[in-house]
């Protein structure tokens, strides 16, 4: 499903969960009913402010508007992804991954140096690892499905299978997020 479809589905789902009509949500979010209707239909290109207003009016975390069943693996190269831009400042955000319900996440800043491969045993069933490369180049992921990543690349993959981390440059810094079921 494309990002507009995910947002449309999430707005409709959360609006129904909150027991709000289209008109009531539009009023609560200070939006035109036609704007909200278009977004729920998967049309339009909402700004980050519009999406924040909707999330606030629905009293849900912003990331709920991007909830969708994630694929087993997801690779986002630097410069790719759905940009959410501000209408009032030079600010762009890329949501790489929203934390699903009933999960927990731990963040790690890791430093890898060339010359050795870190072989990781499987984590508990259902664990997903999210890797974002801050600097350098790495080869990372499940054995047989590793990806070569550069600065600002993102890769999500199953962490409940054997996986590896390897620096392809002298040094690499990676933000690693371990997401596991509660």
C-alpha positions as CSV (number, residue, x, y, z in Angstrom):
1,X,0.0,0.0,0.0
2,X,1.4,3.5,-0.9
3,X,1.9,6.1,1.9
4,X,-1.3,8.0,1.0
5,X,-3.3,4.8,1.3
6,X,-1.7,4.0,4.6
7,X,-2.5,7.5,6.0
8,X,-6.1,7.3,4.6
9,X,-6.7,3.9,6.2
10,X,-5.2,5.0,9.5
11,X,-7.3,8.3,9.7
12,X,-10.5,6.4,9.0
13,X,-9.6,3.6,11.4
14,X,-8.7,6.1,14.2
15,X,-11.6,8.4,13.5
16,X,-14.0,5.4,13.8
17,X,-12.2,4.2,17.0
18,X,-12.7,7.6,18.5
19,X,-16.4,7.6,17.5
20,X,-16.1,10.9,15.6
21,X,-17.9,11.8,12.4
22,X,-15.9,13.4,9.6
23,X,-17.4,16.8,10.4
24,X,-16.5,16.4,14.2
25,X,-12.9,15.5,13.5
26,X,-12.5,18.3,10.9
27,X,-13.8,20.8,13.5
28,X,-11.6,19.4,16.3
29,X,-8.5,19.5,14.0
30,X,-9.4,22.9,12.7
31,X,-9.5,21.6,9.1
32,X,-12.0,21.9,6.3
33,X,-14.3,18.9,6.1
34,X,-13.4,18.6,2.4
35,X,-9.6,18.4,3.2
36,X,-10.2,15.6,5.7
37,X,-12.5,13.8,3.3
38,X,-9.8,14.0,0.6
39,X,-7.2,12.6,2.9
40,X,-9.5,9.8,4.1
41,X,-10.0,9.0,0.4
42,X,-6.2,8.7,-0.1
43,X,-6.0,11.9,-2.1
44,X,-4.0,15.0,-1.4
45,X,-0.5,15.6,0.0
46,X,-0.9,16.5,3.7
47,X,1.7,18.7,5.4
48,X,3.3,17.6,8.7
49,X,1.2,20.2,10.4
50,X,-2.1,18.8,9.0
51,X,-1.1,15.3,10.1
52,X,-0.1,16.5,13.6
53,X,-3.5,18.4,13.9
54,X,-5.3,15.2,13.0
55,X,-3.3,13.0,15.4
56,X,-3.8,15.6,18.2
57,X,-7.6,15.8,17.5
58,X,-7.8,12.0,17.6
59,X,-5.6,11.9,20.8
60,X,-3.3,9.3,19.3
61,X,0.5,9.3,18.7
62,X,1.5,10.8,15.4
63,X,3.0,7.5,14.3
64,X,-0.5,5.9,14.5
65,X,-1.3,7.6,11.2
66,X,1.4,5.5,9.5
67,X,0.4,2.1,11.1
68,X,0.4,-0.7,8.6
69,X,1.5,-4.3,8.9
70,X,5.3,-4.0,8.2
71,X,6.9,-6.3,5.7
72,X,9.5,-8.7,7.1
73,X,12.3,-6.6,5.6
74,X,12.3,-3.0,4.5
75,X,15.1,-1.1,2.9
76,X,15.0,2.7,2.5
77,X,18.0,4.4,0.8
78,X,19.1,7.9,1.6
79,X,16.8,10.3,-0.4
80,X,14.0,7.7,-0.6
81,X,10.8,7.5,1.4
82,X,7.8,9.7,1.9
83,X,8.8,13.2,2.9
84,X,6.6,15.1,5.3
85,X,7.3,18.8,4.9
86,X,6.5,21.8,7.1
87,X,4.4,24.7,5.8
88,X,6.0,27.1,8.2
89,X,9.7,26.2,8.2
90,X,12.5,24.5,6.3
91,X,11.9,21.1,8.0
92,X,11.4,17.7,6.4
93,X,10.8,14.4,8.3
94,X,10.9,10.9,7.0
95,X,9.1,8.4,9.1
96,X,11.2,5.3,8.7
97,X,9.2,3.1,11.0
98,X,6.4,3.5,13.5
99,X,6.4,1.4,16.7
100,X,3.6,-1.1,16.4
101,X,1.2,-1.7,19.3
102,X,2.3,-4.3,21.9
103,X,6.0,-3.8,21.1
104,X,9.0,-2.4,22.8
105,X,12.1,-0.7,21.3
106,X,15.6,-0.2,22.6
107,X,18.0,2.2,20.8
108,X,21.8,1.6,20.4
109,X,24.4,3.7,18.8
110,X,27.0,1.2,17.5
111,X,30.5,1.7,16.2
112,X,31.9,-0.9,13.8
113,X,35.5,-1.1,12.6
114,X,36.7,-2.8,9.4
115,X,38.3,-6.2,9.8
116,X,35.8,-8.2,11.8
117,X,32.3,-9.5,11.3
118,X,29.9,-9.5,14.3
119,X,27.9,-12.7,14.1
120,X,24.7,-12.3,16.1
121,X,22.6,-15.2,17.4
122,X,18.8,-14.9,17.0
123,X,17.0,-12.7,19.4
124,X,13.5,-13.7,20.8
125,X,10.8,-14.7,18.3
126,X,9.2,-11.7,16.6
127,X,12.2,-9.3,17.1
128,X,12.8,-6.8,14.3
129,X,16.0,-4.9,14.0
130,X,16.1,-1.4,12.5
131,X,19.5,-0.1,11.3
132,X,20.2,3.5,10.2
133,X,23.7,4.3,9.1
134,X,25.0,7.7,10.4
135,X,28.4,7.5,8.8
136,X,30.6,5.0,6.9
137,X,29.4,1.9,5.0
138,X,28.2,-1.4,6.4
139,X,27.0,-4.8,5.4
140,X,24.2,-5.8,7.7
141,X,21.2,-8.1,8.1
142,X,20.1,-11.8,8.2
143,X,22.6,-14.3,6.9
144,X,21.9,-14.6,3.1
145,X,19.9,-11.4,3.0
146,X,22.6,-8.8,4.1
147,X,22.5,-5.4,2.4
148,X,25.3,-3.0,1.8
149,X,24.3,0.4,3.3
150,X,25.8,3.9,3.2
151,X,25.2,7.0,5.2
152,X,21.5,7.7,5.8
153,X,20.4,4.3,4.5
154,X,17.8,2.4,6.6
155,X,17.2,-1.3,6.7
156,X,14.7,-3.2,8.8
157,X,15.0,-7.0,9.0
158,X,14.1,-10.0,11.2
159,X,16.3,-10.2,14.3
160,X,15.0,-13.6,15.3
161,X,17.3,-15.3,12.8
162,X,21.1,-15.4,12.7
163,X,22.4,-12.0,11.4
164,X,25.6,-10.1,10.9
165,X,27.2,-6.6,11.2
166,X,30.3,-5.7,9.2
167,X,32.0,-2.4,8.5
168,X,32.9,-1.9,4.9
169,X,34.7,1.4,5.6
170,X,37.4,2.0,8.3
171,X,34.7,3.0,10.8
172,X,30.9,3.1,10.7
173,X,28.4,4.4,13.1
174,X,24.9,2.8,13.1
175,X,21.8,3.6,15.1
176,X,20.4,0.2,15.9
177,X,16.9,-0.2,17.2
178,X,15.7,-3.6,18.6
179,X,12.0,-4.0,18.5
180,X,10.6,-6.9,20.3
181,X,7.1,-8.1,21.3
182,X,6.1,-7.3,24.8
